[in-house]
Amino acid sequence: MSTDEELEALRKRRLIELQQKMVQEQQQAEAQRRFEIQKQALMRRILTQEARQRMANLKMVRPEFASQLELQLIQIAQQGRIQLPIDDNQLKEILRRLQGKRKEIRIRRV
């Protein structure tokens, strides 16, 4: 095999690998999109409109925390451990309990 043929074979192999990688990434993105759609549908059933608005605000400030909280709410709702729908006051209480585990920092002006 000549150098040109070897080079062409390597290019073809690399092109096939890149195409396969693109297909896998597209499949993963589609699976993630479906998961998010299902999660949002469940959250609409679990939370009232006001509670969903509070959760949206929380997502802007602390996105990782909000995502974990959503998954926990879905889990306890599916297990039947909480009465549905969760209103804004109940969500505030859940957040207070979770925040109570963190050290609270207060700044006082003098």
N, C-alpha and C positions, 0 to 999 in steps of 0.2 A: 504494500500500500504506500502510495506517495504521501508526502507531507500535506499537499492540498486536499487529498481525499480524507486523511485523518482529521484535518482541520474542519472540513465540511461535516464529517460524522460527529465531531465534538459539538459543533454549532447546532446540528439537528437534535442531538441528545439534550443539550442545554435548553433549546427552544421547547422541547416536549416537557422537560422538567418545569420550566416557567409556566407553561400552559396548565399543567396539572396543579401547580401551586395556586394559580389564579382561580381555578375551578374550586379548589378546597376553600380558599378565602371567601369566595362568593357563597358557597354553601354555609360556611360558618356565619357570615353576615346575615344570611337569610334565616338561619336558625335563631340567631340573636334577636332579629326583628320579630319573628313569631313569638319568642319568649316574652319580649317586651309588650307586645300586643295582648297576650294572655294575662300578663301581670297587671296591665292597666285595666283590663276588663274585670279582673278579680278585685282590684282596688276600688273600682266604681261600685261594686256590690258590698264591699266591706266598710267603706267610709262614706259619710254624708258629704254633701257638696262643700260645706265649711271645713270639714276635716281634710278633704282633698286639697283645698286651697292652702291650708296650713302646711300640709305635706309638700306641696309645690314650693312654698316659701322656704321650707327647710332644705329642699333639694338644691336650691340656689346657693344657700349658705354652706351646707355640709352634705354634698352629694353622696359620699360613701356611707355616712351614717344613715341618711334617708333610705338608701337602697337596702341596707341591712334591716332597717326597721320595717320596710315594706315586706321583705321576705319573712320576717318574724310574724308580722300581722297576718299574712296569708297562711302561714303554718298554724298559728293558734286558731284562726277562723276555721280552717279545714278540720281541725281536731275538735271543734265545737267547744273550745275552752273560753269563748267570749261571746257575748250577746251582740248580734249584728242588727243594724249597722252601727258602727262606732261614730259617735258624734264628736264635735270639736272639743267639748269639755272632757270627754273620756280620753281623747287623743292627748290633750294637754296633761292630764293626769299620768298617762303612760310616759310621756316625755319627761315630766317631773321626776318620776321614779327612776328613769334611765339616767337623767342628769344628776340625780342625787348620788349616784355611784362615782361621779367625777368630782374632783376638787373644784370648789367654786371660787372664782377670783372676782373680787369686788374692788372697784376703784372709787375712792371717796375724794371729793374736791374739798379743799380747805379754803 
